[in-house]
Amino acid sequence: MYRANKGYNQPQGFMGNESLEERNDEMEGELKGKISALKSLSIDIGVEVNEQNKMLKGMDDHFDSTHSMFSNTIGKVLKMAKGQHNYYIYYLLAFCMFVFLVLWIYIR
């Protein structure tokens, strides 16, 4: 039968109860240190998860407000496009010509 700690099961001479208890105390101390490290790590992970959740909730709120702003803007543009006056095409053309003129002057 295979055992992970087979070195302790084989007789290596006489080991008193005191030395076994000392070894157990050392191992107990190591285990307590590892447990406390794991506990602090899990607490840190929990804090980080909470902060990330707050950040994601804030981003979601910002995206919702941006979506509603874009929806309103697109609605206004469509309402303007359906209107009787079709001057917006001329305004758009004049704006494009102005931008190209400014870029042409800047590049020269």
N, C-alpha and C positions, 0 to 999 in steps of 0.2 A: 504494500500500500504506500502510495506516494504522499508525502506531507511537505508543506512549504517550509516548515521550520524543523527539518529533520536533524539539524545540528544540535538542537536542544534535547532531542529524545534519545540520542545515543549517549551511552555512558562515557564521560570524559574524566573520570576520576570522581572524587568525592566533592560535591558542591553543597555547602551548607544552606540552610534556610535563609540565613542572613544575606548571602550573596545573591540568591534568587530574588529576595525581596528588594535588594538594591537595584538589581537589573530591571525588575518590574516597575520600581519607582522611576528609574531613568526613562523607560519606555512610556510610562504614564505621563511624565513631563513632556516628552516629545509629542505625544498624542494631543495633549492639552494645547501645546503651542500650535500644532497644525490645525486643530479645531478652531482656535481663536483666530488664526489667519484666514481660514475659510469663512468664518462668521463675519469678519470685517470686510472681506472681499464681497460676500453676498449682500451686505448692507450697502456697500459702495455701488454695486450693480443696481440695487433697488433705487437708490437716489438718482443715479444716472438715467434709469428708465423713466422715472417720474419727470425729470427735467426734459427729457426728449419728448415725452408725451405732451407736456405743456407747450413745447416749441411747435410740435406738429399741430396741436389744436389752434395755436395762434396763426400758423401758416394756412390752415384750413379756413379760418375766419377771414383772413386777408384774401384768399382766393375766392371765397364766396362774395365778398364785397366787390372785388374786381370783376367777377362774372356779372354781377348785377349792374355795375357801371357800364360794362361793354354792351350788355343787353339793352340798357336804356339808350345808349348812344346809337346802336344799330337801329333801334326802333325810330329814333328821331331822324336818322338819315333816310330810312325807308319812307317815313312820313313826308319828308321834304322832297324825295324823289317822286312820290305820287302826286305831289301838288301840281297846280295849274301852271306855275311859272317854271320853266326849264332853264333858268339862268345859271344854275349851279354848274352846268357843263362849261359855260364860258368862264366862270370863276375858277374852276379847276384848270382849265387851259391857260388862263392868265397866270395862275400860281406856278404851273409847271414852266412856263416861259420865263418867269421871274427867277426861278431857281436855276434854270439852265444859264441864264444871263449872268447871274452872280457867280456861278461856278466857272463860266468861261472867263470872266474878268479875273477871278482869283487864280486860275491856272496860268493865264498870260502873265 
